[in-house]
Amino acid sequence: MYELVTDLTSCTKMYNISDVPPEVLLGDDIGSDLHSVVAFLGWSKPFCGNCEAENKYCQLKKNSTIQDQTECLDILITQLSSSTTDHEPYIGASSHSHKQVVAGEYIGIIAGVFLLVLVVVSLCLVIRSNIRKKEDQVKIENFLEDYKALKPARYSYADIKKITNQFRDKLGQGGYGTVFKGKLSNDIFVAVKVLKSVKGNGEEFINEVGTIGRIHHVNVVRLVGYCADGFRRALVYEFLPNDSLEKFIPMENQKRVLGWDMLQKIALGIAKGIEYLHQGCDKRILHFDIKPHNILLDHNFNPKISDFGLAKMCSKDQSIVSMTTTRGTIGYIAPEVFSRNFGNVSYKSDVYSFGMLLLEMVGVKKKVDVGASDTSESYFPEWIYNSLDQEKELEIQVEEEDDTKRARKLTIVGLWCVQWHPVDRPAMKTVIQMLEGEDNLSLPPNPFGSTNPMNTGATMFSRTFNSELETISELE
């Protein structure tokens, strides 16, 4: 059956005829010329019979000056051109099959784009992973290089001047000397303590380098290096941006800066640092100057014990330490360091200093003037103990109930640490357990109790304290 099909609206099929030869229908006068057959069938313009006879597509000729002029195109060329044109209909092609071809081409294009995106994303992930690996490798190399610089090294005075940029950035000053901010290679910041004078043939300098130089603990400041260039001596420490704990202990009627949770965290870190000095080193190190000024804070407020100028080293099995002079800071010195009547000097002397530091962190020390004439009646650990025992308010700044529990806990631990006799004080390991444990701690035995205040240990210690204070004042 011959079925002439066109997509052109101007080309209309007039009849359907059976599949018989033209000569049967038209007789001998009409030949097999297809033009004659089409003319007989009644096709109107445009004429596409010649294209159909050659098995080609027929379309209107573009830009033609003659109306209804057609042209023939090969089927393969027409299919290829259809993907880049606006899919103009072709005479003799099936509309349904043409739409299937176009839909298939769209699906192919979408699949190709998806695969391309997938490949690009995969390449980006691989490249990013390689970059991260290279960055990690650089960080490790920088760390190893920086770690070399953190080992105690000896510097000349010229090096110290270069590190501190000619002593430009001053951090603090005291009787020991002046501290400057400095910078090593690879952006490592340090604190340089330039010693004012050398006392006792450089004993403090030797103590500092000899003890802290071998210590590696998260709660002990790291000694980066030192300078011993003639009479000029300096100590180079890691730089801690938040200064000392003393800066964050409020005076009376001042608002508290650090929360109670942070204060407990700091107290626990200090306790772990002292416990390491007592038990974690090859030899036991006694600091003898635990106080807020010597507790430095890093950027996360992790505490680090510093200033080992008064430290002493002894074997771990040595329970008694011989001392010829009093060591420490007034207000934090254990009673036995003043007078052997209270017991022998040992690592428990650091426990006492830590207890006094805890009470100051809580804020109760500032409420009693230790140097007053009525010291025997107002020695503040005794005053605190009596207040807690009688369930009196300590007038501590708290905002929530949990803060009250933490403040009470730190106060009770402090009271355990400031027992008169060293044997009654807990070791730092026990102190750590108390700080990490429950809040409902019991009060220690009362070492201050007496019906006659003149017979109390507080009075004895106060007299010794005042005598020592007067001696120091005369020397100054």
Steps between C-alpha positions, in 0.01 A plus 500: 500500500628845407435749776635846434547683829603856559530724803439813295156646553492623140553150363175299520439137426189461289448119468610160628524240225582132490844377426463446122721609216421831334450346158214292634326808630580736214538279202775480244502877437646570836849382559668410827611857547441581865422859410204377299383280784515784749325730259228239457460465876438869531786625715523875539815703531767476613607194304710243694463193289850505363645509857285207605610306195864548602424406864583847626335762716321788335487850640422851384804670364613780729550852368345397167343768275270240341193407699470139619843405362631185671834331555605145587722408795661171597343335804832478697583867444152601605518304828837657589385852421183458705698507830644847426193667348161588634373157373315626193266230370606303192273378229482123490624441858285357775419758771490232771835349409650848477388582857650172623832591339494848660408356845781249475742776413388706803547200732845443354593863553376496864687176571815646346473818709443294817804285431706810429391660830575175684848485352566869586379454860712186540807683371431791738475261797823327404679832457361629832608181678851534360515865608393408854759225516769744390379758754508238776850402397609864514343537845683194626828625358443841659413336830816292497702808417328701772549216749873528452476866597300411813783295647697708754767677299774741598478850354747784499398843624500616138248224426282616788502856364402371157226273640346787700546755218730707719277446809212687337192319640506497880263257673577557868758586761583387852778443748634214289537711184297595195300283259484583128302346218717347231478302179703207372503360147182352354277741692568350844435762766691489828523686829855606586577563867814714527635455853577820684772358718658167585443402861684226685756440227220448248313243709157609376617492139650154544182376673284629219702348218582181689142419597261638242735412216428130553124529557244428230144524629189676373462687829862612533638787293761394245850645508600569140851623572728711714777757479815500710719754325742639756301674772194519277251222556154437368241223481288437190157343557207410281267796466161474674259771380267516803766608748482369859214379718553801727348720231169307518458491878266788585560736787221561748182639341639434151302290253631149442640449149536121490204272565504236771522217250814658353644562847456134587665400172796729576529367857503142369770583243723661765455198726602266217806711430612493865434125522721450194781697666470286811458157341539514121864603466813295557560710809241671715482873434372729776391834363476703824333797328152392390289816470267661243780713351696185410204328330491598133201443270509405133243601234256236632563598864691181567723571802877458491727520803796734452794661685718224645760734647433375856451135410690215661557149372516188713456126468147364518573300812628810681223615732685790663667789319771703668473877462723776633274792406129560460376454146180628347264793505337636814143377520569171319788361708424190704536532881783243516708711261484781758545284804592132546262495796222424250687209339763426241522661159392264221291484184201567726621861514387539137165351598453777755585769244251344259231510769560870558481556124164319488358716777615810315342375176173458685530859615495469878862598565440859397235540769745471788805718555770255599730776616248652741576536871231247587645232274458238769125548478472557124745255342289429199518116469371480854235761425391303191487173691289647776265658248444170318472305822234741626336508154556873463501676165849559356374781277644343185382615158277225361217505247367144496462213744773301323736794551435486875589129500821559308602791724439293813690206351807711416489657846485165680786358289699812585435449872620139476822625341575769763500272802761615752695176514636364172399145587133607507510642148406276206746420223433666165372172356226500764433869435441420131255227595314744726478760222379243247257334741162592640414842638386381843841503670521498876688761698846399624576475872519842661869582560414846626253412775570624853305675769795733552601680180844570645576128507395424145735405221376808318650722766836321485513524125387861502778602736756319286351656189510854642857451621607381157316787334675755724840343417432522128389861532821592685712334229322695229 
